[in-house]
Amino acid sequence: MKPELAKREQRLAYLLLGPPFIIVSALILFPVLWNLWLAFHKVRLLDLRRFHWWELEGTLNNFLKVFTHYDFQPALRATLFYTLGGTLLALLMGLVAAMLVHRRFRGRGVVRGIFLIPYVAPVVAVAFAWRFILDPRGVLMAGLAEMGLLEQPLHLLSQRPWAMISLIAFEGWRYFPFDFLFILARLQAIPEELYEAASVDGATPVQKFFYVTLPQLRLVLATLLMLRFMWTFNKFDDVFLVTQGTAGTRVLTIKVYDFLIGEFDVGAGAAMALVLFAILGVLILLYFKFIMTRAEEE
């Protein structure tokens, strides 16, 4: 009876795993394989209705077009600068916010809730709010002009380097609550005895932060750095909604959009997406080799 019951449970397990496997294959695996196939074939947007996939020959021309495009290297530099800047700013703001609300004070719950607003608010709403504030005729420029700090308004979203600075500031402001929650949870798990021992040794608050708090946060900070870097590297909606890729903010994800919508070249867009994935994969491997391993060892 027991072997028969085990077989029935095994069949039931396969039946229960079947629907999730089909859904994952349909929503994730198939698009990935389809994009991989498109990247090696010359496919225009108008060809999608009438072409037969078995009649097209493989080619590397899409990758040649991507790498030789006049805007590829500037877009790569902009992507790395935007990703590093946005990731580090969000991490720093999350750390500061967590340190501010770590200790008990009246209204701490309200402050924590306020800190979460940028992350839970719709991206379209907050992006257009920032565009309204940073507009040359917006409230920020009007306020600075009223105080006599500016003779003429700055075009923060359409001039270099202000567009990139504004975009990084938006990225840090919008996503620091995610880092804030994880850092705060780790802060509350640090044993109080470590701070008491440091006080007995005569450590100042600054020394406690660098020699007690930061070592305890090293692993969570390294993990957040990796996650935030991956997500920011693949960001499209934030950049498109805030600056539309102008004034030096045309990142690689915007290039995918340009190939697909601007040139109607599906093959080149797929190749650009594959290149984006390959670059991110290399950076993540380097991260695990030099940063994550060291953080775990320490």
N, C-alpha and C positions, 0 to 999 in steps of 0.2 A: 504493500500500500504506500509506503513512504516514497519509493522511487517513482511511482505513478503520480503521487501528489507533487513531487518536485518537478516532474515534467509539465504538469498542468500549470504550476506557478511560473515556470519558465516561458511557456507559451503565452500566458497572460501578460507577463512582463514585456514580451516582444509586441504583443497587440497594443499595450499602453504606450510603448515607445514609438510605434508606427506613425501616428498622427503628428507628434512633434517633429519627427525626422522629415516627414513630407513637407511640413510648413517651413522648417529651416532650409530645406533644399530648394523650395520654391522661392523663398524670399531672400536668401543669402547665397547659397551655393550656385544656383543657376545664374543669377546676375554676374557673379564673379567670373564664372566660366564663359559667359556670353561676352563680357567685356574683354577677357583675354583673347577670345577668338576675333573680335572686331579689331583689336589693336594690331593684328597681323594681316589685315585685309583692307583694301581700298574701298571704303563704303561711304557714299554721300548720303545726306539726309533724304534726298529724293529717291535713292535706290532701295530704301528699306521695304517698300511695298512690292517690288517686282524682282528683287534679286533672289537667287538660289544659293544657299550657303555652300553646297557641294560643287558649284561651278566656279567659285572664286579661288584664285591662287594666292598662297601666302606671300607676304612681302614685308620688307623692313623699311619701306619708304615712309611710313607713318612716324617711326622713331627718328628717322633722318630729318624729317620735317620739324619734329619737336626740338631736337637738339640744335639744329641750325637756325631756328627761328630767332629773329633779331631781339625778341623780348624774353627769351628763355633765361639767360643769365641774370638780367635785372630782376626778373620775377623770382628766381631762386634766392637771390640776396635779400629781396624784400620779404620773402616767406620766412627765411631764417631769422632775420632781424625782428620781424613782427612776432614770431613764435617765441623766441627767447625773451623779448621784452614783455610780452603779455603774460607768459608763464611766470617769470620771476616777479613781476609786479603783483599778480594775483596771489602768489605764494607769500610775498612780503606783507601784503595787506591782510591776508588771512591770519598770518602769525601775529601781527599787531592787534587785530580785532580779537583774537582768542586770548591774548595776554590781558586785554582791557577788561574782558568780562569773566575772566577766570575766577577772580575773588568775588565773594558775595557783597552786594550792595543793593540798595533799594531801587527797584525798577530794572533789575538785571534781565528778567524775562522779556520785558518790553524791548530792551536794547537788542537782545538776541533776535527777536522777531524782526526788528527793523533791518538788521544786518542781512536777513535772508531775502528781502524784497528784490534786490537786483537779480537774484538767481531765479526766482519763481515768476517774475514779471515776463510777459510775452516779449520776445526779442524785437518784433516789429514796433511795439509801443515804445520800448526804451530806446531803440535806435533812432526813431523819428523825434523823440524827446531830446536826445543829444544833438541831432541835426538842428533842431529849433534853437537850442541853447547856444550852440557854437556858430550859428549863422552870423555873417557880418552885420546883419540888422537884428540879431537876437539879443536876449537879455544880458548875456555875458559881455558882449562888446559895448552895449549901451551903458552897462554899469561901469565898466572901466573908463569909457569916455566921459561919463558924468563925474567920475572922481579925478579926472585930469591925467590919468595914467597912459592914455593913448590919444594920439592926434587923429589917427584914422583907423578904422576897424581892420582887424586881421582876418584873412580868409583861411581859417584853421583847417577846413576840410578840402581845400583845393590848392594849397600852396605847400611846397617842400620847405622844411621838414615837418611843418606843423600837422600835415595830414597823417603822417605815420605816428607822430607823438600822440595825436588825438585818438587814433585807432588803438594804440597800445593802452592808453588811459581807459578807454572804453572797455577793452578786453579785461584789464585788471579789475575794474570796478564791477563788471557784470559777473565775473566768475570767482571772485575771492570768497563768497560765502561757502562754496563747496570745500575749499581748503580750510576755511574757518571751522567748519563742523568737525572735520577729522582731527585738526590740531587741537581743538578744545577738548575733544574726547580723550586724546592722549595726555593732555595736560592734567586732566582730572584723575588719570590713572597713575600719575607719578607719586610714589610714596612720600608722605610729608616728612618722614624721618630723614630723607636726604637733605632737605632744606634745614632741618633742625641741626643736623651734624655740620652743615656748612656754616650755620650761624655760630655754633660753638667754636669753630675754627677761625672765626672772625671775618668771614666772607661778606663782601658788600653785595647789594642787590644786583649790580652789574656782573660781579663775579659769579653769583648764583645762576644768573641767566646763561652765561657762557660755559660754565663748568658743570652745571647740574641740569638745567632745562634743555639746552640745545643737544647735549649728548643723548638725552632721553627721547628727543624728537627726531633724531637723525633718520631713523628708518622710515617713519611716516612722511617726513619731508622728502626723502628720496623717492618714495612711492608716488606722492602727489606730483613731484616734478615730472616723473615719467608720464603719468596719466594726463596731466595738464598740457604737456608738450605734444603728445599725440593728438589730443582733441583740438588744440589750437592750430597745429600744423595742417589739419584737414578742414579748418573753418572756411566756410564760404559765405553764409548768410550775414554774419556780422560785418565782414568787409564790404560786401555788396550793398548792404543797407546803409552803412555809414558813409563810405567814400566812393562807392562804385568802382573802386580800383584806380582812382585818379591820383595824381601827384605822388607817384612813387609807392603806391599801396597795391599795385597789381600783383597779387600773389599767385602761386601756381594753380590754386583752385579756380581763380578767375580765368586763367588761361584755358582750363578745361571748358569752361562756359563759353569763352571766345571761339574756340574751335568748333563747338557744337552749334551755337546760335549765331555767332558772327560769320563763320565761314561754312557752316552746314557740313562740316567734315567729321562724320561720326568716327571714322577710323583714327584720325589724328587726336580727337578728343579722348577716345579710349586709350590710345598710346600715352597721352599726357597723364591720364589717371594712373596707368600702370607705372610710369616713371615716378609719379608722386608716391605711390606705394613702395617702390623700390628704395627711394631716397629715405623715406621714413623708416623702412626696415633696417637699413644700414645704420642710421642714427640710433635706433633702439638697441641694436646689437652692441654698438660701442658704449651706449649707456650702461647696459647690463655688465659689460666687461670691466669698465673703469670706475663706475660710480656705485651701482647697486651692490656689487660684490664687496667693495670696500666698506660700504655702510653696514652690511651684515657682519663683516668681520670685526668691526669696531664695536 
